[in-house]
Amino acid sequence: MSATNRGSTREEQDFYATPAWCTEDLLKNFDITQFRYILEPCSGSNAITDVIINYANSNNLSNIEVITNDIRSETPAQYHYDFLTGWEFFCESHKIDAVITNPPYTHAMQFIEKGLSICDTVVMLLRLNFLGSRRRFEFFKAERLEHIYVLHKRPSFVKGGTDATEYAWFVFKNERKGDAKLRVI
């Protein structure tokens, strides 16, 4: 993903399936039992969703339901809407407790803000350098970042190779308590 500006081509609509181990490592460190309805708005091939469902099933967490959406109609998602412009109808009749996703990086900030407008917890797989930006500085000053779970190795999103970027799961909350915490997982 980060190498796309150095001669690589981007996948259509920024589709980069998340390796299962990334989500497995998140679930070993982040408690999802507090949630009933989890929305995966960029579900793609259900890479994140499948791991969450397997985790819930193997831990007898039958109360957790993952709702899937993807803008691309050819995916196995339950819904096919542009999350940034067409998701309000669903939120009127369903309470979303958390958003967990690997968003298109070019729209990550928009996905975080949209997610926090419909629920209290947003978990995003992002480049670690997401922290360093003048454009996002004011957002980070608002103290919505609760945890950063840094992946201990680089994930491979395309063709078996990795790019030159570190990744982390960022947990944002509308009302967080205390300072943001960082953990390498």
Sequence and secondary structure as in RCSB ss.txt:
>XXXX:A:sequence
MSATNRGSTREEQDFYATPAWCTEDLLKNFDITQFRYILEPCSGSNAITDVIINYANSNNLSNIEVITNDIRSET
PAQYHYDFLTGWEFFCESHKIDAVITNPPYTHAMQFIEKGLSICDTVVMLLRLNFLGSRRRFEFFKAERLEHIYV
LHKRPSFVKGGTDATEYAWFVFKNERKGDAKLRVI
>XXXX:A:secstr
 GGGGGT    GGG     HHHHHHHHHHS  TT SEEEETT TTTHHHHHHHHHHHHTT TT EEEEB SSTTS
  SB   TTTS HHHHHHS   EEEE   GGGHHHHHHHHHHH SEEEEEEEGGGG  HHHHHHHHT  EEEEEE
 SS    BTTB  S  EEEEEEESS  SS EEEE 
